Amino acid sequence: MSAKEFRTGTVAIVGRPNVGKSTLLNKFVGMHVAITSRKAQTTRHRIHGILTDAQSQFIFVDTPGFQKQHASGLNRVLNRTVTQVASEVDVIVFVVEAWKPDERDEPVLSLLPDEVPVILALNKVDRIRDKAKFAQVLAEWNARRDFAALVPVSAEKGTQVKALLDEIRRFLPVAPPVYEADEFTDKSERFMAGEFVRERLFRLLGEELPYSTAVVIENFEQEGNLRRIAATIYVDKPNQKAIVIGEGGQSLKRIGTEARHAMEGMFGGKVHLELWVRVKSGWADNEAMLRQFGYE
Ligand SMILES: Nc1nc2c(ncn2[C@@H]2O[C@H](COP(=O)(O)OP(=O)(O)OP(=O)(O)O)[C@@H](O)[C@H]2O)c(=O)[nH]1
C-alpha cells in the first residue's frame, strides 16, 4: 500500500434513538468510547471515534439521538447538530432496525443531504428469522432512496461489521491520516470523565430517570498519577435529586464508585472523585444553559 492510496475521511453515524449507533461505533473502534444503554437518547455529545488500519483512517462522528415528539430546546439543538454534522462528512451511515421500515426513521431520512453518499445499515439482524420478509424490507428501503449500499449487520454480535467498514472505505478520499494511530478519541480525559459518570447514572437509574439529567465536570486536576475530579449531576426536579442520591446515599455512592473504577482503568492511575447533585429546573429548555453544559 503506497502512501498515495491511503484514505482518510469522516463518517457520520445517524439514526433515531436506540437503533444501535453507539454499539456500532464501539464495535468499529474496538473501544468503549460512546455510552450505550437501553434508554433512548443517551448520546448527546458529538464523539469522534477513530479507527486506523493499514489502508485508511475512519474518523467517526457519532450524532445525538433524534426525537420529534418532545419539542424542547434540547431537541432543537439536537436536530441542528444532526443536519450540520450530516452535511460536513464524506459518508453517512444511516442505522435502522432490520425488521421493518419504521415511520420513526422518516424524520432522520428526510434530513439527510442529497450530496453525501448514504449507506443503509440494517442493524440487529441477529433477531431476524424470516428471510423472505427481510428481502422485502430491503426492497422497500431501496425504493425510498438511492442508497450507496445496503448492509445488514449486527453491531452487538459483530456480524458483517467488517463488510460495512469496507463499504464505508470506498467513499473516503485519498488523504494522509489526520490523527496518530493510537488516538481513539479527540475528546479530553475531562470529557471522558463526564461520560463515565453519565453512563453509570443511566445504567443504574435509567428506568427511573427522565432524559433531563446532565453531568458537568467542575474540576479536573492531576497530581502525579492521581486525578482529582469533581462533577455535578444536574437534575430538573427535587424528587429526581432524591432518586439520584438514593436511600442513605446508596445510589450516588454506587455511581461514584463504578465511575471511578472505569476512569482508573481508562486513565491508568488513581482517581479521587467527588460527586454532587443539584436541581436546576428547566435546563433542557434553556439554550444558554445547554451551551454551558457543552451541548453546542
Ligand atoms: N439484538 C441486538 N441488539 C442490539 C444490536 N445493536 C444494539 N443493540 C441494542 O440496542 C440498544 C440501543 O443501542 P445503542 O447503541 O445505545 O443505540 P443508539 O442508537 O446509540 O441510541 P441513542 O444513544 O439513544 O441514540 C441497546 O440495548 C443495545 O444493546 C444488535 O446488533 N442486536
PDBQT file of the ligand as one rigid body, heavy atoms in Angstrom, charges set to zero:
ROOT
HETATM    1  N1  LIG A 301     -30.185  -7.694  19.341  1.00  0.00    +0.000 N 
HETATM    2  C1  LIG A 301     -29.386  -6.653  19.091  1.00  0.00    +0.000 A 
HETATM    3  N2  LIG A 301     -29.424  -5.576  19.894  1.00  0.00    +0.000 NA
HETATM    4  C2  LIG A 301     -28.616  -4.519  19.608  1.00  0.00    +0.000 A 
HETATM    5  C3  LIG A 301     -27.736  -4.531  18.491  1.00  0.00    +0.000 A 
HETATM    6  N3  LIG A 301     -27.080  -3.349  18.454  1.00  0.00    +0.000 NA
HETATM    7  C4  LIG A 301     -27.537  -2.644  19.509  1.00  0.00    +0.000 A 
HETATM    8  N4  LIG A 301     -28.442  -3.331  20.222  1.00  0.00    +0.000 N 
HETATM    9  C5  LIG A 301     -29.134  -2.907  21.454  1.00  0.00    +0.000 C 
HETATM   10  O1  LIG A 301     -29.964  -1.791  21.186  1.00  0.00    +0.000 OA
HETATM   11  C6  LIG A 301     -29.999  -0.879  22.313  1.00  0.00    +0.000 C 
HETATM   12  C7  LIG A 301     -29.622   0.518  21.861  1.00  0.00    +0.000 C 
HETATM   13  O2  LIG A 301     -28.263   0.552  21.450  1.00  0.00    +0.000 OA
HETATM   14  P1  LIG A 301     -27.423   1.916  21.431  1.00  0.00    +0.000 P 
HETATM   15  O3  LIG A 301     -26.130   1.610  20.773  1.00  0.00    +0.000 OA
HETATM   16  O4  LIG A 301     -27.400   2.555  22.775  1.00  0.00    +0.000 OA
HETATM   17  O5  LIG A 301     -28.345   2.794  20.477  1.00  0.00    +0.000 OA
HETATM   18  P2  LIG A 301     -28.162   4.286  19.952  1.00  0.00    +0.000 P 
HETATM   19  O6  LIG A 301     -28.725   4.327  18.596  1.00  0.00    +0.000 OA
HETATM   20  O7  LIG A 301     -26.750   4.747  20.115  1.00  0.00    +0.000 OA
HETATM   21  O8  LIG A 301     -29.110   5.061  20.952  1.00  0.00    +0.000 OA
HETATM   22  P3  LIG A 301     -29.151   6.629  21.357  1.00  0.00    +0.000 P 
HETATM   23  O9  LIG A 301     -27.868   6.950  22.067  1.00  0.00    +0.000 OA
HETATM   24  O10 LIG A 301     -30.342   6.659  22.251  1.00  0.00    +0.000 OA
HETATM   25  O11 LIG A 301     -29.348   7.413  20.098  1.00  0.00    +0.000 OA
HETATM   26  C8  LIG A 301     -29.039  -1.470  23.336  1.00  0.00    +0.000 C 
HETATM   27  O12 LIG A 301     -29.794  -2.156  24.295  1.00  0.00    +0.000 OA
HETATM   28  C9  LIG A 301     -28.157  -2.409  22.525  1.00  0.00    +0.000 C 
HETATM   29  O13 LIG A 301     -27.661  -3.465  23.300  1.00  0.00    +0.000 OA
HETATM   30  C10 LIG A 301     -27.702  -5.719  17.657  1.00  0.00    +0.000 A 
HETATM   31  O14 LIG A 301     -26.984  -5.842  16.666  1.00  0.00    +0.000 OA
HETATM   32  N5  LIG A 301     -28.562  -6.725  18.008  1.00  0.00    +0.000 N 
ENDROOT
TORSDOF 0
